[in-house]
C-alpha cells in the first residue's frame, strides 16, 4: 500500500508564497506521474501541476509562471512552490501519483491552504 503525505499548507496573505511537499512511502521512481490537485467546496478537483518520471512538467494556465513543481528523487518527495498566491486559490491541495507498472492511482489526504487578509 502506497501512502502519500502532504505538508506545508497554512495561512498565507495575498501575494505570498508557500511550499507544499508530498512524501511518498516508496521510491518515487515507481510513479509515472506525480501531480498536485486542488479543490474548494464550490469547484471540482482540478489539476494544478504535474511532473513525469522523466521530469516533464505541465501546469494549469492559471498558475503557470507562478507555481513550480519538482521531484526530489533522493527524498521521495514532490514539491510545489507557490508564489504570488491569489485569494481564490484557497483550497485543499492534494498529492496524486500514478503507479507506472500497475496504473493504480494514489491520493494523499490533502493539506489546507487558507488566505488571510
N, C-alpha and C positions, 0 to 999 in steps of 0.2 A: 504494500500500500504506500502510495506516494503522499507526502504531506508538503503543502506549500504554506509558509507562514509569512504574512506581510507585517511590516513595521514601518514607522516613520510618519504616520498620519498625525494630525493635530490641528491646532488653531493657527491660522495664517491671515495676515492682513492682505487686502487687495494690493497686487503688485509684488507680493512677497514670494518666497521660494520655499520649497520643501523637497526632500529627497526620500522617496519610498524605496524600500528594499523587500525582496521576496526571497526567502531562504528555502531551498528545496531539500528534501530528506534523502535525495540520492544525487549522483553525479548528473549535472545538467546536460552532459553530452547525450543523455538518453532522450532528450526532448528536441523534437524537430523545430518547434516554435515555442517561444515564451512571450507572453503578452501581458499588458495591463488593460483592464476594462474599468469603467466606472458606471455607477448607477445612482439615480436620485429617485425619490418617491414618484415623481411625475414623468420620468422618462425610462424607456427600456435601457437595459445594459448596453453600453456602446464601447467599441474598441477605441482605445486611446493610442496605444503604440504596441508594436510587435518587433521581435528580433528573431531571426532564424539561427540555426546552429552554425551556419556559415557567416553570420554577422550582418546579413542584410536587414535593414530596418524599414518599417512602414509606420506612418503616423496619420492620425486623423487630421484633416485640413485645419481644424480649429486650434490645434496645438503645435503644428509644425513651426519650427524655429524658436519655440519656447520650451518644449519638453525634449529630453534626451533619454532614450532607453539604452541600457548597456548590460552585457552579461559579464559576470566575473566568474570565470570557469574555476579558478582556484578555490573560491569560497562557495561555489554552487549557489550563487545568487544572481538575480536580475534586478536591476535598479532603474528607477525612473526619477530623473532630475526634472523638477517642475519649476519654471521661472515665470515671473510676471503673471502670477495667478489671478484669475478673474473671479468675481463673486459667484457667478453662475457655475463655476467649476467645483463648488462644494458638492461632495458626493462620497459614497463609499467606493473605494478603489480596490479592485480585485486582481489578484495574480492568477494567470492561467498558463497551463502547459499542456502541450500535446505530445504524448509519448511517440517516439519515432517508429518502433517496431510493431506496436500494437494499435496505434492510432487512438488510444484512450485519452480522454480529456480529464484534466485535474484542475480544481479551483481551490484557491485559498479562502479563508474566512472573511477577508476584507479588512480594510483599515479606513477609518473615517477622516476625511479632510473637511474642516469647517472654517468658513470665513469669519473674520472678526472685523468689526467696524472701528 
